[in-house]
Amino acid sequence: MLGAAVYAPAYLVQHRLILLRGPVFTAAVQLAVPFTVRLGDWALGTAPAPSMAELLLLAVCCGGIALVTGRPAARLAAAE
């Protein structure tokens, strides 16, 4: 039952995102999911605050996502 209640909607959202934005964008965004879950646990009080290493890795992950998912036109304009 839990699989149907949680994973089925996530599966549908994932495939809709692939359709709308493409597989590279979707894969890049999914890299942030573990960090988001970790921050959610902390916000709910079920886990201690993230360590500096976790925050650093989150920043690196977000930077990579920004590089991959950024608009190509903006990158081309910046290169000129």
C-alpha positions as CSV (number, residue, x, y, z in Angstrom):
1,M,0.0,0.0,0.0
2,L,2.8,2.4,0.8
3,G,4.4,1.8,-2.6
4,A,1.2,2.8,-4.3
5,A,0.6,5.8,-2.1
6,V,4.1,7.3,-2.3
7,Y,5.9,5.9,-5.3
8,A,3.2,5.9,-7.9
9,P,2.7,9.7,-7.8
10,A,6.4,10.3,-7.7
11,Y,6.8,8.0,-10.7
12,L,4.1,10.0,-12.6
13,V,5.7,13.3,-11.7
14,Q,9.1,12.0,-12.8
15,H,7.9,10.9,-16.2
16,R,6.0,14.2,-16.7
17,L,9.1,16.1,-15.9
18,I,11.1,14.0,-18.4
19,L,8.5,14.8,-21.0
20,L,8.4,18.5,-20.3
21,R,12.1,19.3,-19.5
22,G,14.1,16.3,-20.8
23,P,16.0,13.4,-19.2
24,V,19.2,15.4,-18.5
25,F,17.3,18.1,-16.5
26,T,15.3,15.4,-14.6
27,A,18.4,13.4,-13.7
28,A,20.3,16.5,-12.5
29,V,17.4,17.6,-10.3
30,Q,17.2,14.1,-8.8
31,L,20.7,14.5,-7.5
32,A,19.3,16.9,-4.9
33,V,16.7,14.5,-3.6
34,P,18.9,12.9,-0.9
35,F,20.0,16.3,0.4
36,T,16.4,17.6,0.4
37,V,15.3,14.5,2.4
38,R,18.1,15.1,4.9
39,L,17.2,18.8,5.3
40,G,13.5,17.8,5.7
41,D,14.4,15.3,8.5
42,W,16.3,18.1,10.3
43,A,13.4,20.6,9.8
44,L,11.0,18.1,11.3
45,G,13.3,17.4,14.2
46,T,13.9,13.8,13.5
47,A,17.6,14.2,12.8
48,P,20.4,16.4,14.0
49,A,21.5,19.5,12.1
50,P,23.5,18.8,8.9
51,S,27.2,18.8,9.3
52,M,29.5,21.2,7.5
53,A,30.5,18.3,5.1
54,E,26.8,17.7,4.2
55,L,26.2,21.4,3.6
56,L,29.4,21.6,1.5
57,L,28.3,18.6,-0.6
58,L,24.8,20.1,-0.9
59,A,26.3,23.4,-2.3
60,V,28.5,21.4,-4.7
61,C,25.5,19.4,-5.9
62,C,23.4,22.5,-6.4
63,G,26.2,24.2,-8.3
64,G,26.4,21.2,-10.6
65,I,22.7,21.2,-11.1
66,A,22.8,24.9,-12.0
67,L,25.6,24.2,-14.5
68,V,23.7,21.4,-16.2
69,T,20.2,22.9,-16.1
70,G,21.1,26.5,-16.9
71,R,19.7,28.0,-20.0
72,P,22.1,27.6,-23.0
73,A,21.3,31.0,-24.4
74,A,22.4,32.6,-21.2
75,R,25.6,30.7,-21.2
76,L,26.3,31.7,-24.8
77,A,25.6,35.3,-24.1
78,A,28.0,35.2,-21.1
79,A,30.7,33.7,-23.3
80,E,30.6,36.5,-25.8
